[in-house]
């Protein structure tokens, strides 16, 4: 009877560890996709898509645009300034807002 319990416990522990290792493997591959480096080239402000220009005018009207960039993945990075500090605003290739970062002065 003890052998049956021990064998059952070992089998249970082995079955629990398999799904965990598979999930960890999937998590690592998804994380590496997010960390892809994007290379940006300067872009004239008037060349930004209308959707990005509209979002900037609506949400960041109190900032002055210093520079705008397009990434090798089609995304956009815009450097904005006001007396309190500079920020970088990011949009995806569809012109949808992604994030905002404070920049060191």
N, C-alpha and C positions, 0 to 999 in steps of 0.2 A: 504494500500500500504506500509506503514512503517513497519507493521508486516511482510510482505513478505520479505522485504529487510533485516530486523533483523534476521529472521529465515534463510534466505539464507546465510548471513554472518556467523552465528553461525555454520551452517552445513559445510561451507567452511573451517572454522578454525578447526573444529573437524576432518575433512578428512585430513588436512595437518599435524596434530599432530600425527596421527596413523603411517604413514610411517616413520617418524622421530624416534619414539620410537622403532620401529622394527629394524631400521638400527643401532641404538645405542646398542641394545641388541646383535646383531650379531658382532659388533665391540668388545665388551667386551669379548665375548667367544673366538674370534680369538686371542686377545691379551694374554689371559691367557694361550693359547697353546704355545706361543712363550717364555713365561717366565718359562718354565719347567727347574728345576735344573738338571744338568748333573753331575754325580759323575765320577771322573777320577781315574784310576789306572795306575801306572807306567808301561811302556812298553819298551823293548829294542829297540834301534834304528833300528837294522836289522830286527825287526818284523813289521816295518811299511810297508804298501803296496807299491809296486813299483811305483805306480802313485804319491804317496805322496813324496817318496824319490826323484823322478825325478823333481817334482815341487820345492822341497827345494834346490836341486843342481842347478837348473836353476835360480830361483828368489832370493835365499838367500845364494849364494856361499860365500859371504864375512862375514857370521855369523858362529859361532861355536855352535853346538847343545849341550845344557846342559842336557835336559831331554825330554822324549817323553811320552805321556799318551794316553790311550784309554778310551773313555767314555762309560757309560752304555747304550748309544744309538748308539754305534758303531762309533762315531765321534773321531777325533784325535786332540790332543793339543800338540804342540811342543814349548818348550822354547828355544829360540836362544839368543846368546850373541855376542856382539862386544864392543870395548872400549866406544863407544858413549852411550851404554845402551842395556838393554834386551827387547825382544819382545816375545809375545806369538802369534803363528800362528795356526789357526784352519782350519781343513778340515772335510767334512762330511763323512758319512760311505762309500760313493762311491769314496772317495779320492779327491773330488773336493774342491778347495780353498773356504773358507767361509769368514774369516776376519783375521785382524792383530790388535793386541793391544800392545801399549807401556806399559811396566812394570816399576813400581817404583824401583829404585835401593836400 
